[in-house]
Amino acid sequence: MSEKRLEIIRMQSSLKHGKQSMKYENRGETTMPRPLKWRKVCCLPDSNKYGPLDVRSDAVNQMIMTVDEYETIRLIDLEGFTQEACAAQMNVARTTVQGIYTEARRKLAESLVNGKVLLIEGGEYRLCDGLGEACFSGSCRRNRCGRNFIKIEE
C-alpha cells in the first residue's frame, strides 16, 4: 500500500503568485498541481493610487491590492452581489472569492486605519471581452461606458 502512495520528494518554495508550488513523484513521474485559473475582471480601476496626501509612497507606507481583489470589493460591496454571484461573474469558485474578498478587506482596513497608500496593481486576472452573459445584464462595467449616450448628428 505504501508503494502506491505519492511521496513528496521535493518541495519548492517559490513564491510565484504568492503561493507555494509542490512537486510530487510517483514511480518516476513528476506531476504538478492544477494550472492557474485566471479571474475575470470587467475593467481596470479609473485610478490605481489612493491614500493620504501627506505620506510618501514608499514600500513601508503602502499596501498593494491586486486587480482581482479590487473587483471582488466592487462586485460585492458596491454592486451588492453575493459571493456566489461574484464567483460566477469572475469565473472562479465561491471559496476562491471568499479568500480574495477577505484579503482585499484586510488591505483596505490596513490602508485606512494606518494611513497607508493603497496601490491597485497586478494579480491573477484577465480582462473580459465584453461579450459574456453578465456583460449584457448591467453588472459588467466594460459595456457601460457610453451606453446612455445618444449620438447627435449635425
Buried (B, 14 or more C-beta within 10 A) or exposed (E): EEEEEEEEEEEEEEEEEEEEEEEBEEEEEEEEEEEEEBBBBBBBBEEEEBBEEEBEBEEEBBBBBBBBBBBBBBBBEEBEBEBEBBBBBBBBEBEBBBBBBEBBBEBBEBBBEEEBBBBBEBBBBEEBEBEBEBBEEEBBBBBBEEEEEEEEEE
